[in-house]
Amino acid sequence: MTVKLNAQAFVDEKYGIIKNIYDLPTYYGLPRVYVKMAFGGQYNTAGFNASGAGITEAQAENSAVGEYIERYSCLHPNRVTSVSEEIEKIDPQTINPSASAYLDDYQWIHGYDLIQKRTVALPLDAVYLTYRSNGTQSWMTTATGAACGPNLKACFWKGVAEIFERDAFQYVWRRQLACEEIGIHDHSELSRYFERYIQSENIQFKLYKLDMDWDVPAVFGVAIFQNQGCVVAASVRPTWIEACKKTLLELAQSIVGYAAIIFNESENIEIDSYDDVKEYQDHSLLYFNDNMVQHLSFLDGYQQIFRIPENETQPNDDEAMALFIEKIQSIGKEVYFVDVTSEEIKNTDWKVGKTIIPGMLDIEPHFIKHLKSQRLDEADAHLIQMKKRQPHELQNSQPVVPHPFP
């Protein structure tokens, strides 16, 4: 989706929720993509920004604006919400086991149950990032599952894709599983895309196939620098080609965005203790350092190369939505969706949604030395049954370092 930014009322230096969009500089030898930063300036978003990338300037601007209004809409409810008494309230502990089970502790918002096709009530705390109801003492949600798009159907399936992406990475990371490497040059369109926009001097790019029980194209990517530091990215999409392209673009975005740190030894940020890893950016900074890619060596245990299919049909939003609902049902999960589009944005070409699938893995901003989750055991059983994994593969110890995911 390409928007005419000058026509959007929320992009305005004086009055818009986005004040300015800036170019991030790139350098010779780096990926040939555009990276933009959108900055806001309202009192409740002070210091708040969002970045986006694309192979054209318009795509990068579109991506940055979309990321900004996605976060903006999911920060805090901007209107009073009330729910009908007859609407079923979803148990907060199904969303976060550490949450209070006392329903009167929460404020509620209407959502939609896409499996049982009914309206339900969800805790506001499970939908908005900075909202805590009066009786609650801890955060219930993360940004995972929030998505922006031209319509709510696109918001839904993209939200599910992000949940699947985090679920896949955390599972493979915790189980330290070898994955098939994807042959970038074995696919004509992917090879052309890589050579034109991504391929860079002294940077090695690798893509891996992530096998999960929900069985949708999932890709993990690593960009390795001369010092053996790295950045990583992942993507889930309805087709392999789109998942690969998106992963490569996100790797390029990190390289360009962090170039001043990555390629300047004096700017390297040393992390003395893994206990100092407290937010998502810390994970990226940690892996810029020398030889950190060694902690991803477990990925390389497969001999065969995975070749993505040459001819795939790109589904429309209705088809993608149906696909993801089918895959959620196949693993026995529920899925809820809330339209969180802010009032200031409702009359534009943008929509924002928050999707929730209870019981999935997510990535932590800090360092969890040993993750206990029913989902790990559940995925083990499913993948063995599907003959995608063997029991002996699932006996590895959990990693002793923080994950690399930004």
C-alpha positions in Angstrom: 0.0 0.0 0.0 1.4 3.4 -1.0 -0.1 6.6 0.6 0.2 10.2 -0.4 1.8 11.4 2.8 1.0 15.1 2.1 -2.6 14.2 2.0 -2.6 12.5 5.4 -3.7 14.8 8.2 -1.7 13.0 10.8 1.6 13.8 9.1 2.1 17.5 9.8 5.0 19.4 11.4 2.7 21.5 13.5 -0.5 19.5 14.2 0.1 15.9 13.1 0.6 12.9 15.4 3.7 12.4 13.2 5.7 15.6 13.0 8.6 14.6 10.7 9.9 11.8 8.6 13.7 11.6 8.3 16.0 9.7 6.0 18.7 7.4 7.7 21.9 7.8 5.7 23.4 4.7 4.1 27.0 4.1 3.0 28.8 2.5 0.1 28.9 -1.3 0.4 25.8 -1.6 2.4 22.3 -2.8 1.3 20.7 -0.6 -1.3 17.5 0.1 0.5 15.8 3.2 2.0 15.3 3.5 5.7 13.1 6.2 7.2 12.3 7.3 10.8 8.9 8.8 11.8 8.9 11.1 14.8 5.9 12.2 16.8 5.6 15.0 19.3 2.4 14.8 21.4 2.8 14.8 25.2 2.0 11.1 25.5 4.4 10.1 22.8 7.4 12.2 23.7 10.6 10.5 22.4 8.5 8.0 20.5 9.6 7.1 17.0 9.3 4.2 14.5 11.4 3.1 11.5 10.5 1.5 8.2 12.4 0.2 5.2 11.7 -0.4 1.5 13.3 -0.8 -1.9 11.8 2.6 -2.8 11.5 5.8 -0.9 7.7 5.6 -1.0 7.8 2.1 0.5 10.1 3.1 3.3 7.9 6.1 4.2 4.8 4.0 4.1 6.5 1.4 6.3 7.7 4.0 8.9 4.3 5.7 9.0 2.5 2.4 9.4 4.8 1.3 12.2 4.3 4.6 14.0 0.5 4.6 13.9 0.4 0.9 14.8 2.3 1.7 18.0 0.4 4.9 18.6 -3.0 3.2 18.3 -1.9 0.3 20.6 -0.3 2.4 23.4 -3.4 3.4 25.4 -7.2 3.5 24.8 -8.2 7.0 23.7 -11.9 6.5 24.4 -14.1 5.2 27.2 -15.0 1.5 26.7 -17.9 -0.4 28.1 -19.1 -3.9 27.3 -22.5 -5.5 27.5 -23.2 -7.7 30.6 -24.3 -10.6 28.4 -21.0 -10.7 26.6 -18.6 -13.4 27.8 -15.4 -12.1 29.4 -12.3 -14.1 28.5 -10.3 -15.3 31.5 -7.2 -13.0 31.8 -5.1 -16.0 32.9 -5.7 -17.7 29.6 -3.8 -14.7 28.0 -1.2 -14.4 30.7 -1.0 -17.0 33.5 0.5 -14.5 35.9 -2.5 -12.1 35.6 -5.1 -11.7 38.2 -8.1 -14.0 37.7 -10.5 -11.6 39.5 -12.6 -10.2 36.6 -13.5 -7.0 38.6 -9.9 -6.0 38.6 -10.1 -5.1 34.9 -11.6 -2.7 32.4 -12.9 -4.5 29.3 -13.2 -4.0 25.6 -15.2 -5.8 22.9 -13.2 -8.1 20.6 -14.1 -10.9 18.2 -13.5 -14.6 18.6 -12.6 -15.8 15.0 -12.8 -19.5 15.8 -16.3 -19.5 17.5 -17.4 -16.4 15.5 -18.8 -14.4 18.4 -18.2 -11.1 20.2 -16.3 -11.4 23.4 -14.9 -9.1 26.1 -11.1 -8.8 26.6 -9.2 -7.1 29.3 -7.9 -3.7 28.2 -4.6 -4.7 29.7 -4.3 -7.5 27.1 -4.8 -5.1 24.2 -3.0 -1.8 25.0 0.7 -1.6 25.8 0.7 1.0 28.6 -2.7 0.4 30.1 -3.1 -1.2 33.5 -6.5 -1.6 35.2 -6.9 -0.3 38.7 -6.6 -3.7 40.4 -3.7 -5.2 38.4 -0.1 -5.1 39.4 1.8 -6.2 36.3 1.8 -5.9 32.5 -0.2 -8.4 30.6 0.7 -7.8 27.0 3.5 -7.0 24.5 3.5 -5.4 21.0 3.3 -8.8 19.4 0.1 -9.2 17.3 -0.3 -5.5 16.6 -0.5 -4.7 12.9 -1.4 -1.9 10.5 -3.0 -2.3 7.1 -5.4 -0.9 4.5 -8.3 -3.0 6.0 -9.0 -5.0 9.1 -8.6 -8.3 7.4 -5.0 -7.4 6.5 -4.4 -6.2 10.1 -5.7 -9.6 11.3 -3.5 -11.9 9.2 -0.4 -9.8 9.6 -1.0 -9.8 13.4 -1.2 -13.6 13.3 1.9 -13.7 11.2 3.9 -11.8 13.8 2.7 -14.0 16.6 3.7 -17.1 14.5 7.1 -15.5 13.8 7.9 -15.0 17.5 6.5 -18.4 18.4 8.8 -20.0 15.8 11.9 -18.2 16.7 11.5 -18.8 20.5 10.8 -22.5 19.9 13.9 -23.0 17.7 16.0 -20.9 20.0 15.0 -22.7 23.2 15.3 -26.1 21.6 18.6 -25.1 19.8 17.3 -26.8 16.6 19.2 -27.2 13.4 17.2 -25.8 10.4 17.5 -26.2 6.7 19.3 -23.3 5.0 17.4 -21.7 2.2 19.2 -21.5 -1.2 19.0 -17.8 -2.0 20.4 -18.3 -5.5 18.3 -21.3 -6.2 15.2 -19.2 -6.8 15.3 -16.8 -9.8 13.2 -14.0 -8.3 14.8 -14.2 -4.8 18.3 -14.2 -6.3 17.6 -11.1 -8.4 16.1 -9.3 -5.4 19.1 -10.3 -3.2 21.7 -9.2 -5.8 20.0 -5.9 -6.6 19.1 -4.7 -3.1 20.8 -6.7 -0.3 24.1 -8.3 -1.3 26.9 -6.3 0.4 30.7 -6.4 0.7 32.1 -8.3 3.7 28.6 -9.2 5.0 27.4 -12.8 4.8 23.6 -13.4 4.6 21.9 -16.7 5.5 18.3 -17.7 5.5 16.8 -20.7 7.3 13.5 -22.5 7.1 11.6 -22.6 10.4 9.5 -25.7 10.7 6.5 -25.3 13.0 3.3 -27.2 13.8 1.1 -24.4 12.2 2.9 -25.1 8.9 3.0 -21.6 7.2 6.2 -20.3 5.4 8.5 -19.1 8.2 12.0 -17.7 7.6 14.9 -16.8 9.9 17.7 -14.6 8.7 21.2 -13.8 9.9 23.6 -11.2 8.6 27.2 -11.9 9.7 29.9 -9.1 9.9 33.7 -9.4 9.6 34.0 -9.4 13.4 31.6 -12.3 13.5 29.0 -10.1 15.1 25.5 -10.3 13.5 22.0 -9.1 13.2 18.9 -11.3 12.8 15.4 -11.1 11.5 12.4 -13.3 10.8 9.2 -13.3 8.9 6.1 -15.4 8.4 4.0 -14.9 5.3 1.5 -16.9 3.2 4.3 -17.5 0.5 7.9 -18.4 0.8 9.1 -15.7 -1.6 7.4 -12.9 0.5 8.7 -14.4 3.8 12.3 -14.5 2.3 12.1 -10.9 0.9 10.7 -9.5 4.1 13.4 -11.2 6.2 16.2 -9.8 3.9 14.7 -6.3 4.0 14.5 -6.4 7.8 18.2 -7.5 8.0 19.0 -4.6 5.6 17.1 -2.2 7.8 19.0 -3.2 10.9 22.4 -2.9 9.1 21.6 0.6 7.7 20.0 1.7 10.9 22.8 0.6 13.2 25.7 1.2 10.7 27.3 3.9 12.8 27.6 1.4 15.7 28.2 -1.8 13.8 31.1 -0.5 11.7 32.7 1.8 14.2 34.6 -0.1 16.9 34.8 2.9 19.1 31.0 3.0 19.2 30.6 -0.7 20.3 28.6 -0.9 23.4 30.0 -3.5 25.8 27.5 -5.5 28.0 29.4 -6.7 31.0 26.7 -9.0 32.3 23.8 -10.7 30.7 21.7 -9.3 33.6 22.2 -5.9 31.9 20.1 -7.1 29.0 16.8 -5.5 29.9 15.1 -4.4 26.7 14.8 -5.5 23.1 17.5 -3.1 21.8 20.0 -4.6 24.3 19.8 -7.9 22.5 20.8 -6.3 19.2 23.7 -4.4 20.8 25.0 -7.5 22.4 25.2 -9.4 19.1 27.1 -6.6 17.3 30.1 -7.6 19.4 32.9 -9.9 18.3 32.2 -13.6 17.7 28.6 -13.5 18.9 27.4 -15.4 15.9 28.9 -18.5 17.4 25.7 -18.7 19.5 23.7 -19.4 16.4 26.0 -22.2 15.2 23.3 -24.7 16.2 21.3 -23.7 13.1 23.8 -25.3 10.7 23.3 -29.0 11.5 21.5 -29.8 8.3 23.3 -30.9 5.1 20.5 -30.4 2.6 19.4 -27.0 1.2 15.8 -26.0 1.0 14.7 -24.6 -2.3 11.6 -22.4 -2.2 9.0 -23.1 -4.9 9.3 -21.0 -8.1 5.6 -20.5 -8.7 3.5 -19.5 -5.7 0.1 -17.8 -5.8 -0.1 -14.7 -3.6 -3.4 -14.8 -1.7 -5.6 -11.8 -1.3 -6.5 -10.6 2.2 -9.7 -12.8 2.5 -7.7 -15.9 1.4 -4.8 -15.1 3.8 -7.2 -14.5 6.6 -8.9 -17.9 6.0 -5.5 -19.6 5.7 -4.3 -18.3 9.1 -7.6 -19.2 10.9 -7.3 -22.7 9.5 -3.7 -23.0 10.8 -4.7 -21.7 14.3 -7.5 -24.2 14.5 -5.1 -27.0 13.4 -3.0 -26.5 16.7 -6.1 -26.2 18.9 -5.7 -22.5 19.7 -8.2 -19.6 20.1 -7.7 -16.3 18.4 -9.2 -12.9 19.3 -9.1 -9.6 17.4 -9.7 -6.0 18.4 -10.0 -3.0 16.1 -7.8 -0.4 17.9 -7.7 2.2 15.2 -7.4 5.6 16.9 -10.0 8.2 16.3 -7.6 10.5 14.6 -6.9 7.8 12.0 -10.3 6.3 11.4 -11.0 8.5 8.3 -7.7 7.7 6.6 -6.6 4.8 4.5 -5.1 3.1 7.6 -6.5 0.6 10.1 -4.8 -0.9 13.1 -5.7 -4.2 14.8 -4.5 -6.2 17.8 -4.6 -10.0 17.5 -4.2 -12.3 20.5 -3.6 -16.1 20.4 -3.3 -17.3 24.0 -0.7 -19.9 24.8 1.9 -19.0 22.1 5.6 -18.3 22.7 6.9 -14.8 22.6 10.3 -13.2 22.9 11.3 -11.6 26.2 13.0 -8.1 26.5 15.3 -9.3 29.3 17.2 -12.5 29.8 15.3 -15.6 30.9 17.9 -18.3 31.6 15.4 -21.2 31.5 12.0 -20.8 29.9 9.2 -23.0 31.1 6.2 -23.1 28.8 3.6 -25.7 28.0 3.9 -24.5 24.4 7.4 -25.9 24.1 6.2 -29.4 25.0 3.1 -29.0 22.9 5.1 -28.1 19.8 7.5 -31.0 20.5 4.6 -33.5 20.4 3.0 -31.9 17.3 6.2 -31.8 15.3 7.1 -35.4 16.1 3.6 -36.5 15.1 4.0 -34.5 11.8 7.4 -36.2 11.3 9.1 -32.8 11.1 11.3 -33.6 14.1 12.7 -36.6 15.8 12.7 -37.0 19.6 16.5 -37.0 19.9 16.6 -33.5 18.3 14.6 -32.1 21.1 16.9 -33.0 24.0 19.3 -30.0 23.8 19.9 -27.8 26.8 18.4 -24.3 26.6 20.9 -21.5 25.6 23.1 -19.9 28.2 23.0 -16.5 26.5 20.2 -14.0 25.7 18.5 -14.4 22.4 19.6 -12.2 19.4 16.1 -11.0 18.4 15.6 -7.2 18.2 
